Amino acid sequence: MAAEIWGRFEAIEECYEFMLAYAAQGLTSDRGSESGRQVREFLSRAAAALTGLAESCSTAFGDESPIFLAVLDRDARDSFAAIELVLAQPVRDVRRAHRSRDENRRDLTASLN
């Protein structure tokens, strides 16, 4: 059981390290990028590792620290929710996110007409 926990920890840490390296590249889009595809793979593995993490730790190491397990559970659930939010986003060109508010408003108005 401890090996399973360490596997979860490794998946989460690998995702974190990959995301740091990805951010350092300064890419303007994840479209058509090998590392852009990999972001979603690492995030998916981290999400799977976070699911039930506190319960797995409790099973493997016991319930000797219920406060720690409660904090771990809350943090894992919050992190899972953030990752799921990111994964739900479509692949897009980041340059559009940096457009002015007026440009975005103009495009929205045009699309509604």
Secondary structure as the mmCIF struct_conf table of DSSP 4:
data_model
#
loop_
_struct_conf.conf_type_id
_struct_conf.id
_struct_conf.beg_label_comp_id
_struct_conf.beg_label_asym_id
_struct_conf.beg_label_seq_id
_struct_conf.end_label_comp_id
_struct_conf.end_label_asym_id
_struct_conf.end_label_seq_id
HELX_RH_AL_P HELX_RH_AL_P1 ALA A 2 GLN A 25
TURN_TY1_P TURN_TY1_P1 GLY A 26 GLY A 26
BEND BEND1 THR A 28 THR A 28
STRN STRN1 SER A 29 SER A 29
TURN_TY1_P TURN_TY1_P2 ARG A 31 GLY A 32
HELX_RH_AL_P HELX_RH_AL_P2 GLU A 34 LEU A 50
TURN_TY1_P TURN_TY1_P3 THR A 51 GLY A 52
HELX_RH_AL_P HELX_RH_AL_P3 LEU A 53 PHE A 61
BEND BEND2 ASP A 63 GLU A 64
HELX_RH_AL_P HELX_RH_AL_P4 PRO A 66 LEU A 87
TURN_TY1_P TURN_TY1_P4 ALA A 88 ALA A 88
BEND BEND3 GLN A 89 GLN A 89
HELX_LH_PP_P HELX_LH_PP_P1 PRO A 90 VAL A 91
STRN STRN2 ASP A 93 ASP A 93
HELX_RH_3T_P HELX_RH_3T_P1 VAL A 94 HIS A 98
BEND BEND4 ARG A 99 ARG A 99
HELX_RH_AL_P HELX_RH_AL_P5 ARG A 101 LEU A 112
#
